[in-house]
Amino acid sequence: MADFKIEKGIEMPASHRAMRRYPFADMEVGDSFAVPVNDGEDDMTVRSAAWDYGRRHGMKFTGRLLRDEGVLRVWRVA
């Protein structure tokens, strides 16, 4: 049997594709980004990814669907 060192306290990186797709990790409070929501992007996918990333990393995000611009804008609020 191989000997493996057991290590504690090492955070597992996010594996969800959407979390890697959006710049949540680079955002500071007050920053935002816009995601086109016409054919290709579902606004609930982005909102769900923001909520999940925030929950895992102690951050809070909010999003507003700006229909006249055809985008969902996501802000980091905490």
MODELLER restraints for C-alpha pairs under 7 A, 6 or more apart:
rsr = mdl.restraints
at = mdl.atoms
rsr.add(forms.Gaussian(group=physical.xy_distance, feature=features.Distance(at['CA:18:A'], at['CA:49:A']), mean=5.99, stdev=0.5))
rsr.add(forms.Gaussian(group=physical.xy_distance, feature=features.Distance(at['CA:19:A'], at['CA:49:A']), mean=5.70, stdev=0.5))
rsr.add(forms.Gaussian(group=physical.xy_distance, feature=features.Distance(at['CA:19:A'], at['CA:53:A']), mean=6.52, stdev=0.5))
rsr.add(forms.Gaussian(group=physical.xy_distance, feature=features.Distance(at['CA:27:A'], at['CA:76:A']), mean=6.71, stdev=0.5))
rsr.add(forms.Gaussian(group=physical.xy_distance, feature=features.Distance(at['CA:28:A'], at['CA:76:A']), mean=6.56, stdev=0.5))
rsr.add(forms.Gaussian(group=physical.xy_distance, feature=features.Distance(at['CA:29:A'], at['CA:76:A']), mean=5.00, stdev=0.5))
rsr.add(forms.Gaussian(group=physical.xy_distance, feature=features.Distance(at['CA:29:A'], at['CA:77:A']), mean=5.25, stdev=0.5))
rsr.add(forms.Gaussian(group=physical.xy_distance, feature=features.Distance(at['CA:29:A'], at['CA:78:A']), mean=5.62, stdev=0.5))
rsr.add(forms.Gaussian(group=physical.xy_distance, feature=features.Distance(at['CA:30:A'], at['CA:75:A']), mean=6.30, stdev=0.5))
rsr.add(forms.Gaussian(group=physical.xy_distance, feature=features.Distance(at['CA:30:A'], at['CA:76:A']), mean=5.65, stdev=0.5))
rsr.add(forms.Gaussian(group=physical.xy_distance, feature=features.Distance(at['CA:30:A'], at['CA:77:A']), mean=5.99, stdev=0.5))
rsr.add(forms.Gaussian(group=physical.xy_distance, feature=features.Distance(at['CA:31:A'], at['CA:75:A']), mean=5.68, stdev=0.5))
rsr.add(forms.Gaussian(group=physical.xy_distance, feature=features.Distance(at['CA:31:A'], at['CA:76:A']), mean=5.79, stdev=0.5))
rsr.add(forms.Gaussian(group=physical.xy_distance, feature=features.Distance(at['CA:32:A'], at['CA:73:A']), mean=6.58, stdev=0.5))
rsr.add(forms.Gaussian(group=physical.xy_distance, feature=features.Distance(at['CA:32:A'], at['CA:74:A']), mean=5.28, stdev=0.5))
rsr.add(forms.Gaussian(group=physical.xy_distance, feature=features.Distance(at['CA:32:A'], at['CA:75:A']), mean=4.18, stdev=0.5))
rsr.add(forms.Gaussian(group=physical.xy_distance, feature=features.Distance(at['CA:32:A'], at['CA:76:A']), mean=6.40, stdev=0.5))
rsr.add(forms.Gaussian(group=physical.xy_distance, feature=features.Distance(at['CA:33:A'], at['CA:73:A']), mean=5.59, stdev=0.5))
rsr.add(forms.Gaussian(group=physical.xy_distance, feature=features.Distance(at['CA:33:A'], at['CA:74:A']), mean=5.53, stdev=0.5))
rsr.add(forms.Gaussian(group=physical.xy_distance, feature=features.Distance(at['CA:33:A'], at['CA:75:A']), mean=6.84, stdev=0.5))
rsr.add(forms.Gaussian(group=physical.xy_distance, feature=features.Distance(at['CA:34:A'], at['CA:71:A']), mean=5.90, stdev=0.5))
rsr.add(forms.Gaussian(group=physical.xy_distance, feature=features.Distance(at['CA:34:A'], at['CA:72:A']), mean=5.57, stdev=0.5))
rsr.add(forms.Gaussian(group=physical.xy_distance, feature=features.Distance(at['CA:34:A'], at['CA:73:A']), mean=4.26, stdev=0.5))
rsr.add(forms.Gaussian(group=physical.xy_distance, feature=features.Distance(at['CA:34:A'], at['CA:74:A']), mean=6.37, stdev=0.5))
rsr.add(forms.Gaussian(group=physical.xy_distance, feature=features.Distance(at['CA:35:A'], at['CA:71:A']), mean=5.24, stdev=0.5))
rsr.add(forms.Gaussian(group=physical.xy_distance, feature=features.Distance(at['CA:35:A'], at['CA:72:A']), mean=5.21, stdev=0.5))
rsr.add(forms.Gaussian(group=physical.xy_distance, feature=features.Distance(at['CA:35:A'], at['CA:73:A']), mean=6.34, stdev=0.5))
rsr.add(forms.Gaussian(group=physical.xy_distance, feature=features.Distance(at['CA:36:A'], at['CA:70:A']), mean=5.89, stdev=0.5))
rsr.add(forms.Gaussian(group=physical.xy_distance, feature=features.Distance(at['CA:36:A'], at['CA:71:A']), mean=4.31, stdev=0.5))
rsr.add(forms.Gaussian(group=physical.xy_distance, feature=features.Distance(at['CA:36:A'], at['CA:72:A']), mean=6.44, stdev=0.5))
rsr.add(forms.Gaussian(group=physical.xy_distance, feature=features.Distance(at['CA:37:A'], at['CA:43:A']), mean=6.16, stdev=0.5))
rsr.add(forms.Gaussian(group=physical.xy_distance, feature=features.Distance(at['CA:37:A'], at['CA:70:A']), mean=5.89, stdev=0.5))
rsr.add(forms.Gaussian(group=physical.xy_distance, feature=features.Distance(at['CA:37:A'], at['CA:71:A']), mean=5.23, stdev=0.5))
rsr.add(forms.Gaussian(group=physical.xy_distance, feature=features.Distance(at['CA:37:A'], at['CA:72:A']), mean=6.44, stdev=0.5))
rsr.add(forms.Gaussian(group=physical.xy_distance, feature=features.Distance(at['CA:38:A'], at['CA:70:A']), mean=6.23, stdev=0.5))
rsr.add(forms.Gaussian(group=physical.xy_distance, feature=features.Distance(at['CA:43:A'], at['CA:72:A']), mean=6.35, stdev=0.5))
rsr.add(forms.Gaussian(group=physical.xy_distance, feature=features.Distance(at['CA:47:A'], at['CA:63:A']), mean=6.63, stdev=0.5))
rsr.add(forms.Gaussian(group=physical.xy_distance, feature=features.Distance(at['CA:50:A'], at['CA:61:A']), mean=6.14, stdev=0.5))
rsr.add(forms.Gaussian(group=physical.xy_distance, feature=features.Distance(at['CA:51:A'], at['CA:61:A']), mean=6.63, stdev=0.5))
rsr.add(forms.Gaussian(group=physical.xy_distance, feature=features.Distance(at['CA:54:A'], at['CA:60:A']), mean=5.16, stdev=0.5))
rsr.add(forms.Gaussian(group=physical.xy_distance, feature=features.Distance(at['CA:54:A'], at['CA:61:A']), mean=6.75, stdev=0.5))
rsr.add(forms.Gaussian(group=physical.xy_distance, feature=features.Distance(at['CA:59:A'], at['CA:78:A']), mean=5.41, stdev=0.5))
rsr.add(forms.Gaussian(group=physical.xy_distance, feature=features.Distance(at['CA:60:A'], at['CA:76:A']), mean=5.90, stdev=0.5))
rsr.add(forms.Gaussian(group=physical.xy_distance, feature=features.Distance(at['CA:60:A'], at['CA:77:A']), mean=5.49, stdev=0.5))
rsr.add(forms.Gaussian(group=physical.xy_distance, feature=features.Distance(at['CA:60:A'], at['CA:78:A']), mean=4.83, stdev=0.5))
rsr.add(forms.Gaussian(group=physical.xy_distance, feature=features.Distance(at['CA:61:A'], at['CA:74:A']), mean=6.66, stdev=0.5))
rsr.add(forms.Gaussian(group=physical.xy_distance, feature=features.Distance(at['CA:61:A'], at['CA:75:A']), mean=5.48, stdev=0.5))
rsr.add(forms.Gaussian(group=physical.xy_distance, feature=features.Distance(at['CA:61:A'], at['CA:76:A']), mean=4.37, stdev=0.5))
rsr.add(forms.Gaussian(group=physical.xy_distance, feature=features.Distance(at['CA:61:A'], at['CA:77:A']), mean=5.38, stdev=0.5))
rsr.add(forms.Gaussian(group=physical.xy_distance, feature=features.Distance(at['CA:62:A'], at['CA:74:A']), mean=5.64, stdev=0.5))
rsr.add(forms.Gaussian(group=physical.xy_distance, feature=features.Distance(at['CA:62:A'], at['CA:75:A']), mean=5.39, stdev=0.5))
rsr.add(forms.Gaussian(group=physical.xy_distance, feature=features.Distance(at['CA:62:A'], at['CA:76:A']), mean=6.56, stdev=0.5))
rsr.add(forms.Gaussian(group=physical.xy_distance, feature=features.Distance(at['CA:62:A'], at['CA:77:A']), mean=6.81, stdev=0.5))
rsr.add(forms.Gaussian(group=physical.xy_distance, feature=features.Distance(at['CA:63:A'], at['CA:72:A']), mean=6.44, stdev=0.5))
rsr.add(forms.Gaussian(group=physical.xy_distance, feature=features.Distance(at['CA:63:A'], at['CA:73:A']), mean=5.46, stdev=0.5))
rsr.add(forms.Gaussian(group=physical.xy_distance, feature=features.Distance(at['CA:63:A'], at['CA:74:A']), mean=4.21, stdev=0.5))
rsr.add(forms.Gaussian(group=physical.xy_distance, feature=features.Distance(at['CA:63:A'], at['CA:75:A']), mean=6.22, stdev=0.5))
rsr.add(forms.Gaussian(group=physical.xy_distance, feature=features.Distance(at['CA:64:A'], at['CA:72:A']), mean=5.61, stdev=0.5))
rsr.add(forms.Gaussian(group=physical.xy_distance, feature=features.Distance(at['CA:64:A'], at['CA:73:A']), mean=5.42, stdev=0.5))
rsr.add(forms.Gaussian(group=physical.xy_distance, feature=features.Distance(at['CA:64:A'], at['CA:74:A']), mean=6.63, stdev=0.5))
rsr.add(forms.Gaussian(group=physical.xy_distance, feature=features.Distance(at['CA:65:A'], at['CA:71:A']), mean=6.11, stdev=0.5))
rsr.add(forms.Gaussian(group=physical.xy_distance, feature=features.Distance(at['CA:65:A'], at['CA:72:A']), mean=4.35, stdev=0.5))
rsr.add(forms.Gaussian(group=physical.xy_distance, feature=features.Distance(at['CA:65:A'], at['CA:73:A']), mean=6.44, stdev=0.5))
rsr.add(forms.Gaussian(group=physical.xy_distance, feature=features.Distance(at['CA:66:A'], at['CA:72:A']), mean=5.86, stdev=0.5))
